[in-house]
Amino acid sequence: MKKTLIVAVIGALAAGAMVGGASIALAQADVIKARQDNRKETAATMRAIKGVIDAKGDVKTVVPMAAKLKTLELAFDKMFPAGSDKGAETAALPTVWSDSAGFLAASKAADASYDKLAVAAGSGDLAAVGAAFGDTGKACGACHTTFRAKPKT
């Protein structure tokens, strides 16, 4: 009787551990997907801004797009909890976690570039928006260089 009870308890604990482990992996996969979706939305917004610049359109329409980039960035740097480098395929390099101060600094640099882009767009000056957009691209690229794996070809 005791042996049966012990085996049943061990089995229940093992099943609970598997379910708990699966829940953690699912949560990690969810946060990975959320940050991937965030970056897809960021890329789409950057393409839309480039479209306005290339078309020599009304650059004042870039102001809300820059605000959207800022909102996305503020959410993004919080999407890297410990352990979220596993659970789904991710391009985030281990340096995101090993150099979290550097990662946050890169995120803040991107955030500052979005502010400058918004100010330039608010001025209505196409050349200023083009320059600010270039600086924004550099800030994004600097983060990619250190914290994101190169896309597989």
C-alpha positions as CSV (number, residue, x, y, z in Angstrom):
1,M,0.0,0.0,0.0
2,K,2.8,2.4,1.0
3,K,4.7,1.6,-2.2
4,T,1.6,2.2,-4.4
5,L,1.0,5.6,-2.6
6,I,4.7,6.6,-3.1
7,V,4.6,5.6,-6.8
8,A,1.3,7.6,-7.3
9,V,2.8,10.7,-5.6
10,I,6.0,10.5,-7.6
11,G,3.9,10.1,-10.8
12,A,1.7,13.1,-9.9
13,L,4.8,15.2,-9.2
14,A,6.4,14.2,-12.4
15,A,3.2,15.0,-14.4
16,G,3.0,18.4,-12.6
17,A,6.6,19.2,-13.4
18,M,6.0,18.4,-17.1
19,V,2.9,20.6,-17.2
20,G,4.7,23.4,-15.4
21,G,7.7,23.1,-17.7
22,A,5.4,23.2,-20.7
23,S,3.7,26.3,-19.3
24,I,7.0,28.0,-18.9
25,A,8.1,27.1,-22.4
26,L,4.7,28.3,-23.8
27,A,5.1,31.6,-21.9
28,Q,8.6,32.0,-23.3
29,A,7.3,31.2,-26.8
30,D,4.6,33.8,-26.3
31,V,7.0,36.6,-25.3
32,I,9.3,35.7,-28.2
33,K,6.3,35.9,-30.6
34,A,5.3,39.2,-29.0
35,R,8.7,40.8,-29.5
36,Q,8.9,39.4,-33.1
37,D,5.5,41.0,-33.8
38,N,6.7,44.2,-32.2
39,R,9.7,44.3,-34.5
40,K,7.6,43.5,-37.6
41,E,5.3,46.4,-36.7
42,T,8.4,48.6,-36.2
43,A,9.8,47.6,-39.6
44,A,6.4,48.2,-41.3
45,T,6.3,51.7,-39.8
46,M,9.9,52.4,-40.9
47,R,8.9,51.4,-44.4
48,A,5.9,53.7,-44.3
49,I,8.1,56.6,-43.2
50,K,10.6,55.8,-46.0
51,G,7.6,55.8,-48.5
52,V,6.6,59.3,-47.4
53,I,10.2,60.6,-47.7
54,D,10.7,58.9,-51.1
55,A,7.5,60.3,-52.4
56,K,8.4,63.8,-51.1
57,G,5.0,63.6,-49.3
58,D,3.7,65.6,-46.4
59,V,6.3,64.8,-43.7
60,K,4.0,66.0,-41.0
61,T,2.2,62.7,-41.4
62,V,5.4,61.1,-40.0
63,V,4.8,62.6,-36.5
64,P,2.3,59.9,-35.5
65,M,4.5,57.2,-37.1
66,A,7.4,58.4,-35.0
67,A,5.2,58.3,-31.9
68,K,4.2,54.7,-32.8
69,L,7.9,53.7,-33.1
70,K,8.4,55.2,-29.6
71,T,5.5,53.3,-28.1
72,L,6.8,50.1,-29.7
73,E,10.3,50.6,-28.4
74,L,9.1,51.4,-24.8
75,A,7.3,48.0,-24.8
76,F,10.1,46.1,-26.6
77,D,12.9,46.5,-24.1
78,K,10.7,44.9,-21.5
79,M,10.1,41.8,-23.6
80,F,13.3,40.0,-22.6
81,P,12.7,38.3,-19.3
82,A,15.3,35.8,-18.1
83,G,14.9,32.5,-19.9
84,S,13.2,34.0,-22.9
85,D,16.1,33.0,-25.1
86,K,14.5,29.6,-25.3
87,G,11.1,28.2,-26.1
88,A,10.9,29.3,-29.8
89,E,13.3,30.3,-32.5
90,T,14.7,33.8,-31.7
91,A,17.2,36.1,-33.3
92,A,18.1,37.6,-30.0
93,L,21.7,37.0,-29.2
94,P,22.9,36.0,-25.7
95,T,24.3,39.5,-25.3
96,V,20.7,40.8,-24.7
97,W,20.9,39.1,-21.3
98,S,24.6,39.2,-20.6
99,D,24.9,42.9,-21.4
100,S,21.4,44.1,-20.4
101,A,22.7,47.6,-19.6
102,G,24.1,47.8,-23.1
103,F,20.9,46.5,-24.6
104,L,18.8,49.1,-22.6
105,A,21.2,51.8,-23.7
106,A,20.8,50.8,-27.3
107,S,17.0,50.8,-26.9
108,K,17.2,54.3,-25.3
109,A,19.3,55.5,-28.3
110,A,16.7,54.3,-30.7
111,D,14.0,55.9,-28.5
112,A,15.9,59.2,-28.7
113,S,16.1,59.0,-32.4
114,Y,12.3,58.6,-32.7
115,D,11.9,61.8,-30.7
116,K,14.3,63.6,-33.1
117,L,12.4,62.1,-36.0
118,A,9.1,63.4,-34.6
119,V,10.5,66.9,-34.1
120,A,11.9,67.0,-37.6
121,A,8.6,65.8,-39.0
122,G,6.7,68.4,-37.0
123,S,8.8,71.1,-38.7
124,G,7.6,70.0,-42.1
125,D,11.2,70.1,-43.4
126,L,11.7,67.1,-45.8
127,A,15.5,67.3,-45.6
128,A,15.4,67.3,-41.8
129,V,13.1,64.3,-41.8
130,G,15.4,62.5,-44.2
131,A,18.4,63.1,-42.0
132,A,16.5,62.1,-38.8
133,F,15.3,59.0,-40.5
134,G,18.9,58.1,-41.5
135,D,19.9,58.6,-37.8
136,T,17.0,56.4,-36.7
137,G,18.2,53.7,-39.1
138,K,21.7,53.9,-37.7
139,A,20.4,53.6,-34.1
140,C,18.3,50.5,-35.1
141,G,21.3,49.0,-36.9
142,A,23.6,49.6,-34.0
143,C,21.3,47.5,-31.8
144,H,21.1,44.8,-34.5
145,T,24.8,44.6,-34.7
146,T,25.3,43.7,-31.1
147,F,22.1,42.1,-30.0
148,R,20.5,40.4,-33.0
149,A,21.7,37.4,-35.0
150,K,22.1,37.9,-38.7
151,P,19.2,36.5,-40.7
152,K,19.8,33.1,-42.2
153,T,20.1,33.2,-46.0
